[in-house]
Amino acid sequence: MSAPVDQVDLLVVGAGPAGTAAAITARRAGLSVTVIDKAEFPRDKCCGDGLTSLALRQLDGLGFDPGVVRSWQKVDAAWLRSPSGREVELPLPSDGTFAAVAPRIELDAALVDLARRHGAIVRENTSFVAIESTADHVDVTLEHAGESFELRATWVVAADGMWSPVRKALGVAASGYLGEWHAFRQYASNVTGVAKERLIVWFDDDLLPGYAWSFPLPGNRVNIGFGVLRDGERRIQDMKDTWTDLLQRPHVREALGPDAVLEGRHTAWPIPARIDEAVTGVGRVLFVGDAAMATDALTGEGIGQALLTGAEAAAAVVAGGTPLDVRRAYRRAVHHHLLADHRMSIRLGKVLARRRGARGAIALLDHAGSWSRRMFARWMFEDEPRAILLTPSRWHRRLLRQRGAF
């Protein structure tokens, strides 16, 4: 490589939630930060748009203001429907925000703006090309408007998604890996049924241990979709057929109302969930978000995990030490926050994979008291760790009484 034209403490590849969380955290500590992304913001992103308590607390900690997201929708309760048709409402506490819906086209753009306000340089329409590591720095070749240029960074955070070009360039890509989950989603407008104001999760037989959802947005719009486990038997065409069929199911049509209109085309995306096996760092490069295969193995949700891993990667860089020290500190932090919950989610997914398991869980909730339902809702939305009973190191006095974000 020729001599780099610029030098920074931290280069972040990818300006989604994981990348911007890393950038903001590093800038708060005084590091010079450049963020690059191949897209121009605002840009759409395939996602269910749901924000759990984990995501909301991470956003709150970054100083994020939900008021800048025009279509931000706070959620006060979730409605679950079992394979047998039994429905149950799970109310969330009223002291703060425990769940919300925010279109990624707006949320991600707002996070990019926040990173810029903290002093990060954000280069849009800029692609990663190549990487060359040494003992004390990383030289990265980038491309913008057809022109290549080079940048030297002390550290690189790769927030470039499941297919991570950085991971591939470093020779640590998971060959043949297609993700644990695959999801479809589409927006609908003119929604007049109960879905216009309810967050709904449908556990239909053919989706288990996956599920379908309808997440409300302002203006009688919803994000509707489904996610299923990649079991080696479901082809993409089978999933497309399921999507077409799902939209015609009576309980879905009733929830949307007779006048609902689908917007544009559906989109689909793979979801990785292997934080227990993922390589989280190589040399002076740390992987975050989907590039670290960090999503909830039970639900496929990944925004909270993306924000957390991004912030923890930057914190490890700020703390300093040798490259090995930094990589180990980051991996320890990620495993402390996510590993036990990941393993518990896998176990619970096996229970929900059976019709009896999903029916039994919802029947139990239907007969539970209001306090139990509220506690389950908090657990479902990651306000309480998935494996809380098995990890006393995370217990604290206000665990069951902490208020929501914002």
ZATI-504345 format. One line per field, with one value per residue (C-alpha): x, y, z; residue in three letters; residue number from 1. Coordinates in Angstrom, 3 decimals. Example, Ala and Ser with C-alpha at 12.3 -4.5 7.8 and 13.67 -1.06 7.14 Angstrom:
BEGIN
xx = [12.300; 13.670]
yy = [-4.500; -1.060]
zz = [7.800; 7.140]
res = [ALA; SER]
n = [1; 2]
REM end
This chain:
BEGIN
xx = [0.000; 1.100; 1.350; -2.066; -3.486; -5.134; -4.748; -7.307; -7.491; -10.547; -12.027; -15.567; -16.737; -20.538; -22.807; -25.684; -26.500; -23.381; -21.044; -22.531; -22.577; -18.860; -18.194; -20.125; -18.515; -15.021; -15.593; -16.846; -13.472; -11.608; -10.520; -10.452; -13.038; -13.931; -17.027; -17.553; -20.646; -21.371; -24.873; -26.143; -28.401; -31.287; -31.497; -33.905; -32.768; -34.499; -35.679; -38.742; -38.053; -38.793; -36.749; -36.466; -35.580; -31.977; -31.895; -33.704; -31.343; -28.351; -29.810; -30.551; -26.964; -25.702; -27.743; -30.172; -33.357; -36.355; -38.032; -35.852; -37.402; -40.641; -42.244; -41.177; -43.956; -43.856; -45.376; -47.388; -48.370; -47.818; -50.480; -49.537; -51.581; -50.946; -51.249; -54.713; -55.888; -55.733; -54.756; -53.199; -52.249; -48.948; -48.885; -45.601; -44.855; -45.776; -42.687; -40.549; -40.268; -39.777; -40.517; -40.874; -41.009; -38.831; -38.284; -34.626; -34.623; -35.201; -33.440; -30.139; -30.040; -30.623; -27.755; -25.454; -26.381; -25.652; -22.232; -21.467; -22.560; -20.083; -17.326; -17.011; -16.230; -18.832; -18.059; -21.160; -21.114; -17.730; -16.883; -14.319; -11.861; -8.888; -7.088; -3.481; -2.567; 0.714; 1.661; 0.769; -1.739; -4.116; -4.005; -7.374; -8.147; -11.494; -13.374; -15.574; -17.052; -14.837; -11.641; -9.577; -7.840; -6.125; -6.558; -4.394; -6.130; -4.867; -8.014; -10.820; -14.341; -16.086; -19.816; -20.408; -23.106; -23.464; -21.553; -18.792; -16.327; -13.754; -14.122; -13.791; -10.685; -9.059; -9.796; -12.156; -15.497; -17.853; -17.821; -21.268; -23.022; -26.520; -27.654; -29.812; -32.917; -34.441; -37.021; -39.477; -41.077; -43.228; -44.935; -48.704; -50.753; -54.431; -54.595; -57.995; -57.969; -56.507; -52.980; -52.957; -52.445; -51.296; -47.933; -48.968; -46.961; -48.516; -47.138; -48.564; -47.860; -45.808; -43.547; -42.548; -40.210; -40.427; -43.303; -45.065; -45.455; -47.261; -45.608; -47.593; -46.355; -47.932; -50.450; -52.192; -49.102; -47.491; -44.352; -45.572; -43.401; -42.273; -39.060; -38.219; -35.226; -33.040; -33.366; -31.833; -35.222; -36.833; -35.966; -36.200; -39.065; -40.864; -40.487; -41.854; -44.872; -45.315; -45.236; -47.956; -50.080; -49.530; -50.995; -54.216; -54.743; -57.999; -56.447; -53.869; -56.390; -58.725; -55.933; -54.964; -58.509; -60.196; -58.662; -54.996; -52.604; -49.149; -46.413; -43.849; -42.262; -41.422; -37.795; -35.988; -32.739; -30.696; -30.056; -26.900; -27.050; -23.781; -22.139; -20.908; -18.824; -18.074; -14.583; -14.927; -11.511; -8.377; -5.245; -6.416; -9.895; -13.002; -16.291; -19.621; -23.340; -24.217; -20.529; -20.090; -23.205; -24.747; -28.537; -31.075; -31.277; -34.882; -36.362; -33.808; -33.797; -30.440; -30.564; -29.915; -27.075; -25.630; -25.633; -24.154; -21.338; -20.476; -20.218; -18.240; -15.779; -15.081; -14.776; -12.170; -10.179; -10.373; -9.181; -6.061; -3.369; -1.858; -4.016; -4.465; -5.538; -8.121; -9.508; -9.779; -11.440; -13.998; -14.735; -15.135; -17.572; -19.646; -19.798; -20.662; -23.644; -24.838; -23.494; -25.678; -28.766; -27.813; -27.623; -30.906; -32.580; -31.498; -33.020; -36.273; -36.427; -36.457; -39.478; -41.341; -40.532; -43.238; -46.884; -47.555; -44.782; -46.129; -49.734; -48.782; -46.739; -49.526; -52.182; -50.085; -49.823; -53.564; -54.187; -51.412; -52.002; -51.267; -47.911; -46.723; -47.774; -45.976; -42.807; -42.967; -43.377; -40.275; -38.374; -39.684; -38.458; -35.018; -35.452; -34.514; -31.761; -32.970; -30.912; -31.424; -32.089; -28.852; -26.582; -26.623; -23.658; -26.181; -28.631; -29.080; -31.562; -33.589; -33.572; -37.335; -38.148; -35.959; -37.817; -37.752; -35.585; -36.064]
yy = [0.000; 3.594; 6.091; 6.785; 10.273; 10.418; 8.905; 8.296; 6.521; 4.519; 3.658; 2.280; 0.353; 0.538; 3.293; 1.226; 1.110; -0.928; 1.371; 4.625; 3.355; 2.617; 6.026; 7.961; 6.042; 6.580; 10.285; 10.804; 9.497; 11.880; 9.517; 10.693; 8.686; 8.205; 6.224; 4.984; 3.469; 2.434; 3.939; 7.502; 8.317; 8.183; 4.683; 1.831; -1.310; -4.689; -4.949; -5.427; -1.957; -3.157; -1.768; -3.814; -2.457; -3.473; -1.316; 1.563; 1.636; 1.575; 4.481; 6.358; 5.853; 7.344; 10.491; 9.691; 11.776; 9.776; 13.065; 13.378; 10.216; 11.352; 7.897; 6.841; 4.782; 3.907; 0.492; -0.026; -3.689; -6.753; -9.167; -12.814; -15.382; -19.107; -21.761; -22.600; -18.995; -18.080; -14.434; -12.797; -9.195; -8.456; -4.916; -3.103; -0.798; 2.847; 4.415; 5.026; 3.272; -0.500; -1.131; 1.017; 0.865; 3.092; 2.665; 2.033; 4.588; 7.233; 5.660; 4.998; 8.464; 9.995; 7.947; 9.076; 12.684; 12.065; 10.614; 13.700; 15.995; 14.189; 15.004; 11.815; 12.214; 10.252; 9.457; 8.235; 6.516; 5.110; 1.418; -0.800; -2.316; -3.866; -4.052; -4.563; -4.940; -4.333; -4.564; -0.943; 0.173; -0.874; 0.480; 0.409; 1.078; 2.767; 3.909; 6.949; 8.098; 5.659; 6.935; 4.864; 6.359; 5.025; 5.646; 4.538; 3.680; 2.504; 0.367; -0.744; -1.651; -3.731; -3.040; -4.185; -6.802; -10.549; -10.794; -8.508; -7.671; -6.869; -10.311; -11.875; -9.825; -11.000; -14.644; -15.292; -15.416; -18.251; -20.171; -21.275; -19.753; -18.478; -17.349; -18.947; -17.010; -15.663; -12.902; -11.179; -7.810; -5.208; -1.989; -1.586; 1.604; 2.457; -0.100; 0.071; -3.120; -3.581; -3.774; 0.004; 0.352; -3.066; -4.798; -8.317; -11.548; -14.603; -18.076; -20.003; -23.733; -23.607; -20.845; -22.364; -21.676; -18.587; -16.135; -13.428; -9.860; -6.605; -3.565; -0.300; 2.988; 6.459; 7.304; 3.899; 2.156; -1.091; -3.112; -6.658; -9.707; -13.111; -14.863; -18.575; -20.679; -21.898; -25.638; -26.749; -27.782; -24.394; -23.022; -19.309; -20.078; -21.903; -18.787; -16.603; -18.894; -18.701; -14.905; -14.821; -17.256; -15.461; -12.220; -14.059; -15.781; -14.670; -13.558; -11.454; -9.879; -9.129; -7.438; -5.255; -4.415; -4.676; -1.525; -2.129; -1.552; -3.108; -0.605; -1.492; -4.931; -7.161; -7.439; -10.406; -10.845; -13.475; -13.115; -14.530; -15.722; -17.392; -15.080; -18.183; -19.252; -15.967; -14.539; -11.146; -9.762; -10.251; -8.154; -4.550; -5.239; -5.845; -7.182; -5.858; -6.310; -8.770; -8.994; -10.552; -12.709; -10.968; -11.290; -12.843; -16.533; -16.671; -13.735; -12.698; -9.168; -7.498; -3.723; -3.869; -6.342; -4.166; -1.060; -2.953; -4.620; -1.362; 0.519; -2.282; -2.491; 1.224; 0.994; -1.760; 0.363; 3.360; 1.275; 0.436; -2.173; -4.535; -5.718; -9.013; -7.152; -5.149; -8.162; -10.154; -7.277; -6.875; -10.590; -10.816; -7.899; -9.357; -12.781; -11.263; -9.424; -11.885; -15.432; -16.871; -15.279; -16.659; -20.184; -19.798; -18.485; -21.594; -23.825; -21.868; -21.964; -25.747; -25.604; -23.183; -25.324; -27.696; -26.702; -27.872; -25.627; -22.463; -23.262; -24.079; -20.927; -18.644; -20.563; -20.139; -16.404; -16.209; -17.496; -15.459; -12.354; -8.827; -8.662; -11.922; -10.785; -7.497; -9.244; -11.640; -8.709; -7.086; -10.347; -10.790; -7.309; -7.880; -5.534; -8.529; -10.856; -14.078; -16.165; -13.940; -16.830; -18.532; -15.475; -14.034; -11.834; -9.625; -9.369; -6.001; -4.517; -2.580; -5.241; -5.802; -2.165; -0.162; 2.326; 2.272; 4.354; 8.037]
zz = [0.000; -0.594; 2.252; 3.810; 3.325; 6.738; 10.204; 12.956; 16.279; 15.223; 11.847; 11.944; 8.879; 8.787; 10.118; 11.480; 15.210; 16.098; 14.206; 15.441; 19.040; 18.719; 17.186; 19.828; 22.697; 21.299; 20.638; 24.180; 25.343; 23.056; 20.271; 16.670; 14.733; 11.078; 10.088; 6.545; 4.958; 1.387; 1.610; 1.788; 4.728; 5.229; 3.780; 4.431; 6.231; 6.336; 9.929; 12.087; 13.576; 17.116; 20.001; 23.184; 26.605; 25.944; 22.808; 24.494; 27.477; 25.149; 23.148; 26.361; 27.486; 24.219; 24.818; 22.015; 21.793; 20.479; 19.630; 16.523; 15.035; 13.409; 13.361; 16.863; 18.472; 22.159; 22.966; 26.147; 25.733; 23.575; 22.341; 21.791; 19.841; 20.291; 17.533; 18.887; 18.575; 22.271; 22.733; 25.756; 26.514; 28.234; 29.644; 30.126; 33.078; 32.620; 34.224; 31.160; 27.803; 27.773; 24.089; 20.988; 17.204; 15.023; 11.255; 10.580; 7.770; 10.450; 13.441; 11.686; 10.123; 13.556; 15.015; 12.200; 12.988; 16.675; 15.840; 13.760; 16.588; 18.826; 16.357; 14.319; 10.621; 8.649; 5.014; 3.158; -0.247; 0.757; 0.451; 2.122; -0.388; 1.408; 4.733; 5.795; 9.472; 11.266; 14.934; 15.690; 13.049; 10.281; 6.717; 4.967; 1.314; 0.711; -2.377; -2.953; -6.276; -8.161; -6.531; -4.086; -1.071; 2.008; 5.700; 8.609; 11.891; 15.244; 15.548; 13.251; 14.344; 11.688; 11.868; 8.316; 8.758; 8.557; 5.261; 6.673; 3.870; 6.563; 8.115; 4.656; 3.834; 7.060; 6.274; 9.183; 7.359; 8.317; 5.046; 3.877; 6.883; 6.023; 9.457; 12.133; 11.109; 7.928; 8.039; 5.687; 6.231; 4.497; 5.511; 5.332; 5.461; 5.964; 8.763; 10.468; 12.548; 16.019; 14.566; 14.140; 17.894; 19.092; 18.943; 17.927; 17.824; 16.137; 16.905; 13.951; 13.667; 10.494; 11.823; 15.185; 16.872; 14.706; 14.679; 12.710; 13.884; 13.338; 14.914; 14.996; 13.557; 13.515; 10.812; 10.779; 9.400; 10.559; 10.000; 9.365; 8.845; 10.013; 11.017; 10.914; 11.849; 8.992; 9.591; 6.312; 4.941; 4.283; 0.867; 0.113; -2.279; 0.539; 2.684; -0.119; -0.351; 3.422; 3.229; 0.576; 2.567; 5.879; 4.567; 3.669; 7.010; 8.660; 11.949; 10.117; 7.745; 10.642; 12.603; 9.629; 8.602; 5.187; 3.716; 4.558; 1.650; 1.356; 0.505; -2.165; -2.166; 0.739; 1.793; 3.315; 5.204; 7.069; 10.795; 12.420; 16.042; 17.003; 19.503; 21.344; 18.336; 16.578; 16.224; 17.913; 17.022; 14.924; 15.383; 15.711; 14.329; 16.458; 15.056; 16.323; 15.687; 12.935; 12.030; 15.493; 14.962; 17.971; 17.913; 20.257; 19.356; 20.605; 18.682; 16.072; 17.509; 17.090; 17.535; 21.275; 20.783; 18.011; 20.187; 23.130; 21.181; 19.431; 22.711; 24.384; 21.485; 21.727; 25.512; 25.160; 22.706; 25.035; 27.996; 25.996; 26.380; 23.866; 20.956; 22.799; 25.964; 24.023; 22.176; 25.398; 27.263; 24.494; 24.288; 28.080; 28.063; 25.236; 26.855; 30.235; 28.771; 26.127; 26.378; 29.166; 27.623; 24.206; 25.583; 27.454; 24.289; 22.400; 25.096; 25.113; 21.324; 21.462; 23.786; 21.507; 18.476; 19.652; 19.283; 22.831; 24.154; 22.518; 23.454; 27.036; 27.530; 26.329; 28.276; 31.409; 30.800; 30.167; 33.687; 35.307; 37.376; 36.176; 38.001; 36.434; 32.972; 33.420; 34.594; 31.640; 29.248; 30.732; 30.319; 26.760; 25.807; 27.355; 30.288; 32.407; 31.118; 29.503; 31.945; 34.982; 37.386; 36.346; 36.517; 40.054; 39.148; 37.317; 40.199; 41.868; 44.286; 41.736; 39.007; 39.072; 39.815; 37.478; 35.339; 31.575; 29.266; 28.509]
res = [MET; SER; ALA; PRO; VAL; ASP; GLN; VAL; ASP; LEU; LEU; VAL; VAL; GLY; ALA; GLY; PRO; ALA; GLY; THR; ALA; ALA; ALA; ILE; THR; ALA; ARG; ARG; ALA; GLY; LEU; SER; VAL; THR; VAL; ILE; ASP; LYS; ALA; GLU; PHE; PRO; ARG; ASP; LYS; CYS; CYS; GLY; ASP; GLY; LEU; THR; SER; LEU; ALA; LEU; ARG; GLN; LEU; ASP; GLY; LEU; GLY; PHE; ASP; PRO; GLY; VAL; VAL; ARG; SER; TRP; GLN; LYS; VAL; ASP; ALA; ALA; TRP; LEU; ARG; SER; PRO; SER; GLY; ARG; GLU; VAL; GLU; LEU; PRO; LEU; PRO; SER; ASP; GLY; THR; PHE; ALA; ALA; VAL; ALA; PRO; ARG; ILE; GLU; LEU; ASP; ALA; ALA; LEU; VAL; ASP; LEU; ALA; ARG; ARG; HIS; GLY; ALA; ILE; VAL; ARG; GLU; ASN; THR; SER; PHE; VAL; ALA; ILE; GLU; SER; THR; ALA; ASP; HIS; VAL; ASP; VAL; THR; LEU; GLU; HIS; ALA; GLY; GLU; SER; PHE; GLU; LEU; ARG; ALA; THR; TRP; VAL; VAL; ALA; ALA; ASP; GLY; MET; TRP; SER; PRO; VAL; ARG; LYS; ALA; LEU; GLY; VAL; ALA; ALA; SER; GLY; TYR; LEU; GLY; GLU; TRP; HIS; ALA; PHE; ARG; GLN; TYR; ALA; SER; ASN; VAL; THR; GLY; VAL; ALA; LYS; GLU; ARG; LEU; ILE; VAL; TRP; PHE; ASP; ASP; ASP; LEU; LEU; PRO; GLY; TYR; ALA; TRP; SER; PHE; PRO; LEU; PRO; GLY; ASN; ARG; VAL; ASN; ILE; GLY; PHE; GLY; VAL; LEU; ARG; ASP; GLY; GLU; ARG; ARG; ILE; GLN; ASP; MET; LYS; ASP; THR; TRP; THR; ASP; LEU; LEU; GLN; ARG; PRO; HIS; VAL; ARG; GLU; ALA; LEU; GLY; PRO; ASP; ALA; VAL; LEU; GLU; GLY; ARG; HIS; THR; ALA; TRP; PRO; ILE; PRO; ALA; ARG; ILE; ASP; GLU; ALA; VAL; THR; GLY; VAL; GLY; ARG; VAL; LEU; PHE; VAL; GLY; ASP; ALA; ALA; MET; ALA; THR; ASP; ALA; LEU; THR; GLY; GLU; GLY; ILE; GLY; GLN; ALA; LEU; LEU; THR; GLY; ALA; GLU; ALA; ALA; ALA; ALA; VAL; VAL; ALA; GLY; GLY; THR; PRO; LEU; ASP; VAL; ARG; ARG; ALA; TYR; ARG; ARG; ALA; VAL; HIS; HIS; HIS; LEU; LEU; ALA; ASP; HIS; ARG; MET; SER; ILE; ARG; LEU; GLY; LYS; VAL; LEU; ALA; ARG; ARG; ARG; GLY; ALA; ARG; GLY; ALA; ILE; ALA; LEU; LEU; ASP; HIS; ALA; GLY; SER; TRP; SER; ARG; ARG; MET; PHE; ALA; ARG; TRP; MET; PHE; GLU; ASP; GLU; PRO; ARG; ALA; ILE; LEU; LEU; THR; PRO; SER; ARG; TRP; HIS; ARG; ARG; LEU; LEU; ARG; GLN; ARG; GLY; ALA; PHE]
n = [1; 2; 3; 4; 5; 6; 7; 8; 9; 10; 11; 12; 13; 14; 15; 16; 17; 18; 19; 20; 21; 22; 23; 24; 25; 26; 27; 28; 29; 30; 31; 32; 33; 34; 35; 36; 37; 38; 39; 40; 41; 42; 43; 44; 45; 46; 47; 48; 49; 50; 51; 52; 53; 54; 55; 56; 57; 58; 59; 60; 61; 62; 63; 64; 65; 66; 67; 68; 69; 70; 71; 72; 73; 74; 75; 76; 77; 78; 79; 80; 81; 82; 83; 84; 85; 86; 87; 88; 89; 90; 91; 92; 93; 94; 95; 96; 97; 98; 99; 100; 101; 102; 103; 104; 105; 106; 107; 108; 109; 110; 111; 112; 113; 114; 115; 116; 117; 118; 119; 120; 121; 122; 123; 124; 125; 126; 127; 128; 129; 130; 131; 132; 133; 134; 135; 136; 137; 138; 139; 140; 141; 142; 143; 144; 145; 146; 147; 148; 149; 150; 151; 152; 153; 154; 155; 156; 157; 158; 159; 160; 161; 162; 163; 164; 165; 166; 167; 168; 169; 170; 171; 172; 173; 174; 175; 176; 177; 178; 179; 180; 181; 182; 183; 184; 185; 186; 187; 188; 189; 190; 191; 192; 193; 194; 195; 196; 197; 198; 199; 200; 201; 202; 203; 204; 205; 206; 207; 208; 209; 210; 211; 212; 213; 214; 215; 216; 217; 218; 219; 220; 221; 222; 223; 224; 225; 226; 227; 228; 229; 230; 231; 232; 233; 234; 235; 236; 237; 238; 239; 240; 241; 242; 243; 244; 245; 246; 247; 248; 249; 250; 251; 252; 253; 254; 255; 256; 257; 258; 259; 260; 261; 262; 263; 264; 265; 266; 267; 268; 269; 270; 271; 272; 273; 274; 275; 276; 277; 278; 279; 280; 281; 282; 283; 284; 285; 286; 287; 288; 289; 290; 291; 292; 293; 294; 295; 296; 297; 298; 299; 300; 301; 302; 303; 304; 305; 306; 307; 308; 309; 310; 311; 312; 313; 314; 315; 316; 317; 318; 319; 320; 321; 322; 323; 324; 325; 326; 327; 328; 329; 330; 331; 332; 333; 334; 335; 336; 337; 338; 339; 340; 341; 342; 343; 344; 345; 346; 347; 348; 349; 350; 351; 352; 353; 354; 355; 356; 357; 358; 359; 360; 361; 362; 363; 364; 365; 366; 367; 368; 369; 370; 371; 372; 373; 374; 375; 376; 377; 378; 379; 380; 381; 382; 383; 384; 385; 386; 387; 388; 389; 390; 391; 392; 393; 394; 395; 396; 397; 398; 399; 400; 401; 402; 403; 404; 405; 406]
REM end
